[in-house]
Every structure is written in C-alpha cells, then in structure tokens.
Amino acid sequence: MRYLLAISLLLGALSCSNTTEREQLIDSAKLTHLISQKDKTLVYIWTTWCSGCRKTLAETLPRLQESIDTSEYQILLIAASKNKAEVDSLLSAAALQENSYLLNFTGPDKGVFQNLGIQFLLEKSFPKDEIFTRAIPVFFLVDRNGTVLNKKLPHSYDEAIRLLSK
C-alpha cells in the first residue's frame, strides 16, 4: 500500500511539472490571445546563447518593465531555447518571469532550428508582416488587434522609452 501511495505521489508531481511546462510553451494561438489582453505589447524573442539578448534581458527590459504604463502596455518574452533551466535562471536574475514563454520548435537547440521556429511562429501570427530577418533577438511592438506598430524596437532603454513615449 505504501508503494502504491509513493508511486501515486510521484506521478502526481511529475504531471504537475509537465502541466507547468506545457503552460509555458507558446504557439501562434496563445500569442494572439496574449497580445489581445493589452492595448500594446512589446514582444521580445531571444535565445540563451545571444550576448545581446542577455544584455537586453539584464539591463533594458527590467527598466522598461518598471517604466511602462502596465494598464496600456505589456512585455511578452519568448525564449527560443530548450534549456529551460538556463532560461529560468536568466529570467530570475532580471526579475522577468512574468509573461515569459518558451517557443516549442522541432529539432535540437541550435541556431537553424531556432530560426525556423521563430520564423514559423511569426509568419503564422503576423502573415502580412515581415518581422523576422533571421537576426536574433526579435523585438517589436504590436497592438491588441495584431497590427505591427514597429517591426524593430531599439535595444537600449533610452531609445526604446523615447519611441514608446511618442
């Protein structure tokens, strides 16, 4: 009986962690739903190996999160990585766990597969706009209807906040 209880508890714990991981995965339907929640959404798609991404995560995005009017704006982070532990570590260090998702893509955690995953997500979500230029990170502004307002946001805080203040 004790073994049965132990197995049940273990399976329950595993199913909870899988549910959490599934909730963190993003696809075009979830992206569309999330951007409809606020007037404007800053979408930041990044990878763990990108030094520019790490700098923006550590310096620019936390300051933007503190400065923006959260009744109008939200920041949505999408990590194109399968290394959840590293993603979580970087997000925790920057206090950016809220509105953070993992891109579910096919293949190993390598540049070409990440690029294809990003391209597929953006083409399906924004078929009229060419947002992805094969450069990572991807940082753009969209309204709640899915209209892309700015295809390439600056990565410095001062430039980004100036653009958002217009």
Secondary structure, DSSP 8 states (H G I E B T S, - for coil): -HHHHHHHHHHHHHHHHHHHHHHHEE-HHHHHHHHTTSSEEEEEEE-TT-HHHHHIIIIIHHHHHHHS-TTTEEEEEEE--S-HHHHHHHHHHTT--TTEEEE--SS-SSHHHHHHHHHHHHHHH-TT-----S-SSEEEEEETTS-EEES---SSHHHHHHHHH-
